[in-house]
Amino acid sequence: MDMSVNAEPSLSCTVEHMSETKVRQPGKRTSARTRAGGQAVVGYARADGDGAALTTLTRQLREAGCALVATDERPGRQDDLPALRDCLAALRPGDVLVVASLDQLGRTRPELIGAVERVRRSGAGLRSLGEDLDTTGPGGSAIFRVFESLADFGRAAISAGTTDGLAAARARGTRLGRPPALTPDQLREVRELLLRPENTVAGIARELGVSRSTLYKYLPDAMHAGAQGQPTVFGEELGSHGRPPAAAHVAPYQARPGRRAIVIDNLADLCGPTKGSVKLPLRLFWSLPDHHFDLDDPDIRRWYYQTVLREASRAEDLTTYLDAGTLTGLWPELFLPRGVRRAWEEYHPALRAVVSA
C-alpha cells in the first residue's frame, strides 16, 4: 500500500497495517505526517449513501493529518462496515484512529462502546474532531475508563432488566423455557396406552414422536411404579393363559439405562416353557431377525433367561416366558446386570442361597 501524501483519497474496504516496515523504493517517500517513530495515523469515515458528505468527512480527516482514510460508502448494519472492521483489526500499539465524530464508530451506544474498547485493547489512541476528544494526551486513560464504566453500566442494566422481566413473567404465571414435549392430553393418552399389554414403551414413544427417556421423565409414576420396592400389581395387562393376575413390582435398581428391574412377587407364578423353541416378542428381543430360542440348547437357554430378565417391562413377560425351577437352577450361571441380580436376590433370598451353595 502506497503511504505517500499523494495516495488515493479513500480506501473502500481493506486496510493493511500502516505501521509495518516497507522497503523504500527510488522516488517513494513516507509521509512525515502519517508516521512518527513507526506509528500510523489513519482516519475513518462513513456516510449513508451521500457521496458529498463522505467527501467532506475525508477532507476533514486529511486536514487533521491523516494521509490514509478508510471509508464505508453505503453502510448498513454495524456488521456490514468492512472498512471499520479492518481498521480496528489493523491497529497496533501506538497507532491513532481519527474520526470526525464519535457517531462514526457506531449508531448505538453498545456499538460505539464496543469500537472504543477494541481501540483500547489494541493499545492504540483515538481522536474525535467533533468532540475534541484525544486519548493520546495526558487524560487519555481517563477517557477510556469512562467508556469502560459505560460498558459495565450497560451490561448491568441488561442483566437487571432480564431478571425483572423473568420475575414479572413468573408472577403472571407464564411458563418459561422450552415448551413441554408432551401436552396434558398426550400424557393421559400415554397412561391409557400403558395399560394395554400389546403396547410397548418404544412403540408409544415412536407414535408420539418422542424418545423413551421423555416418557420416563414425564411419567415417572407410571413408568417406574413401585420404585421404592413396594409390590405393585400391574392390573389388567396380566392374567393371560387363564391364570389370575400375578403380582410384580419395579425394584429401585436399573436393569439397563432407562429401565428398572421387574421382580415377580411369587416365584410360583413363573410357569413358562421349559423346552422346545420359543419366540420372544419384539419388545424383549430385537437384536436379530430370528426371535426363536431353542431351550434344549444349554447356552441358548442361558441367553434366553438373561434376555427376558433384563428386558422385561411387565409381570406378564416374566410369567409367560420364565419357569421357576429352570430359573433357580440356572441362576448361578446367568450373566446379569448388577441391578437385576440384586433386585431378585433381595426379594427372593432363596436365589442368593443357591449362589452361595
N, C-alpha and C positions, 0 to 999 in steps of 0.2 A: 504494500500500500504506500503510495507516494504521500509523504508528510510535508511537502513543501507548501509555502504560502499560496502558491498557485494551484493547489489541489482543487478538485471539483467541489462545488458549493455544498453538496449534501451527499449523505450515504443513506440509501433507502432501507437496507436490511442489515447485513452483517457488518460487524466492527471488530477487526482484529486488535489485539492488544497494542496500544500505541507506544508503550514504553520499551518494547523489546528492541534489542540491538539490531541495527540493519547495516549492511555493508555499504559504505559510502561509494558512490559512483561519480565519475567525472561529470561536472555540470549539475550535480544534485547537491543540495544543502538542506540541512534540517532547520526548521523554524525555531528561532530562539524563544519566541513567544509560546510555542507549543511545548517545548521541552526545557526543563531546568533540572539538571542533575539526573537525567534519565526518567523524569516524571512526566506523565502525559496529562494534558488538559483537553477534555473532549466535551462538546456540547450535545444536547439532545432537545429536539423539538418535535411536536406533533400538532396536527390540525385536522379537523373533521372534514376532509374533502375541500378545504379552502386553500387554493394554491397561493393566493395573495397573502393570507395570514401566515402561511408557512414560510414564504419568502421574507416577510418582516421579522419573524422569530429567528430565522437563520442569520439575518444581518445583525440583529442584536447580539447574538452569541459570538459572531465573528468580531464584532467591535469589542466584546468583552475579553478577547484573547484566544478564542477557540479557532484553530486552523482547520479542525475537523468537526463537522456537525452531522450527527446521525438523525435521520428523520423517519417518522411514520406518517405517510401522507393520508391514508384512509383507515385510521384505526377503528376497530370495532370494540370487542370486549378486551379487557386487560390482557387476556391470554393471546390476543391477536396483535400484539405490539412487538414484532420481531426485532426491530432496531433497539428498543429499550431493553428487551431481554438480552440481546448481545452486548449492549453497553455495560449492563450490570455484571454480566458474566466475565467481561474482559478487564474489569477494574482490578488494579493491583495496589499494594500499599504505596501511598504517596501520590497516586493519581487524583485528579479532581474532575468531578462531573458537574457541569454547569447547565442550568435550565433557566428559562425566562421567568417562570413562576412555579411554585410547588405543585399546582394542579396539573402540570405537565407529567408528573410522575404517577398520577392516579386520579380517577374520577371520584372515588370514595375514600373515606378515611382509612379503612383497612388496607386498600391498595397503596395509598401514599405511605403509610407507616411501614408496610412491607418493603417497599422500594428503598426507603431511607435505611431500614435495618440491614438490607443487603449491602448498601454502600458502607455502613459502619463495619460490618463483618469483614469486608474485603480490605479494610484499613485505608480506604480512600477518603477524600474530602468531598463536600457538597457545597455548591454555591447556587443561590437563587437570587436572580437580579431583581425581581419584582418585590420581594420581601426584604431585600438587603441582608440576606442570611448567608453566613460563611463559616463553615465548620473548621476551616483551616487556620482560623485565628485563635487567640488565647481562650475564647469561650466555646470552642468547637465541641469539646467533650460534654459540656453542659447542655448544648443543643441536642446532642444525640441522646442524653439521659432523659430529656423532656419527651422525645419520641418514644423511648422505651417505656416511660411511665404511661403514655397514652395507649401503647400496645397492651400493657398489663391491665389498664383500666378497661379496655375493650374486651379482653378475654374474661375478666371478672364479671362484666356486665352481661355477656352472653351466657356464662355459666349460671349466674343468678336468675336470669330470665328463663333459662331452661328448667331450672329447679322449681321456680314458682309456677311455670306452666304445667309441669308434671303434677305438682301438688294440687293445682286447681282442677286438673282433669280427674285425678283420683277422687277429689271431693265431689265432683259431679257424677261419679260412678262410671266414668269412662274406662273401658278396658284398654290397657296399654300393652305394647309389644305386638308380636305377630298374632294373627288371628288363629283361633284353635283349629287343629287339624280335623276334629270331629265335632259336629253340632250336637245339641242335646237329643234331637230326633235320631241321629245316627247312633248315638250311644245306646238309646233304648232299643234300636234295631239290633245292635250287636249283642245285647243281653239276651234278646229273644233267640237269635241265631245260635248262641252258645248252648241253649237248652236242647237243641236238636242234635242227635248223635251222628247224623250224616255230615254235619259241618265240621270243618277244622279251622284252627286259628289262621293258618296260612291262606286258606280259601276265603275266609271272611275279609282278611286284610287285602287280598288281591281284588276282591269285589269292590271294596270301598276305596281302593287306590292309595292305601297307606301301608306302612311297614308293620310287621308283627310287634315290634317294640313299641309302636304307638298304641296299639291295643292294650298292651301290658301297662303302659303309662297311664292311660285314661281310665282303665277299668281294673285297678289292682285287686279290688274285692272279688270281682267275678273271675279274673284270670288266676288269682292266687288265693282262692278261698281256703281258709284254714291255714294260712301261712304261719301261724304260731303253733301249729301242730294239733289243733283241735280236730276231732273227727268231723268230717263233712260228708253227708250223703249227696250224691250227685243226681238226685231226683229222677225225672222221667227218662233221662238218657240211658239209664241202666235197666236191667230186668229183661234182657233178651234171652232166648233159648228157654223160655218158660219158667225161669228161676226168679225168685223175688229179688228186688234190687239189692245189690251189695253195697256196703259202706266202705268208703275210702277217704283219705284226707291228703291234703297237699302239705308236704313237710317243709320246714324252713330252710331246706338245703337245695342247691341247684343240681338238676340232672345235667344241664348244659346251659350256656348263657341264654337268658331269656325264658327259661322253663324250669320250674321247680319239680322236685321228685314227687311222684304219686305213690302212696303206700296203701295197700289193701288192709283193712282193719282185721279181717279174719282170713288166715291162710287157707281155711277150708273152702272159701269161696272161689279159689283158683281151680277151675275144673276144665282147663283147656286140653288140647290133644297131646298125646304122648308119643305118637309115632306117625309115620307116613309123611306126605307132602302137605305143607300148609302155606297158603298165600296170605301175606300181610297186606293190609291196605296201604294206600299211598301215604297217608298221614304218618305211618310208622316206618316206612322204608321207601326211599325214593332214589337211592344211590345207583341202582342198576335197573335195567328194563324188566328183568325177570324178578318177580317178588315172591317166588316159591322157595321154601326152605325144606330140605329133606331132614326130618327129625331122626331118621335112623342113622345118620352120619354124626358121630360124636362131636366133631369140630363144627359142623354146621349147626348142630343143636345148641352148642355154647354161644355161637354168634347170634342165633335166633333169640335166645333169652337175654343176652346183653342188649340187643337192639330194642326189644319190647320194654325192658326195664328203663332204658334211657329215654325213649321217645314217647312213652305212654302219657296221655293227657287226660284220661278219664278212667274211671274204675272198670268200665267195660273192656278197655284194652287189656287189662290185667286178667280179668275173669275169663275172657274169651280165648286168649292165646297162651296163658301160662297154666301149668299144673303144679299143685302144691308139692307133691312128692318129688317130681323132677327138679323143681326149683331148689328144694332143700338138698338134694343130692349134688346138684351142680354148683351150689353157692360158693364153696371154697375155690372153685376153678374159674369162676367168672371174673372177667376183667371189666370192672365197672367204675364209673366216675365216683370220686370220693363222696360226693353228696348223696348219691343213690345208695351206696353201701351203708353209709352212716345212718340214713333215714330208716332203712329197712331193719338194720340190726338194733337200733334204739327201740323201735316199736315191736320187733319180734326177737327177743333175746335168744330164742331157740336157734336162729340163724347164726348168731355170734358164737353160740356154744358149738355148732358144727365146725366153724372155722378153727376154734381153739382145740377141738379134738383132733 
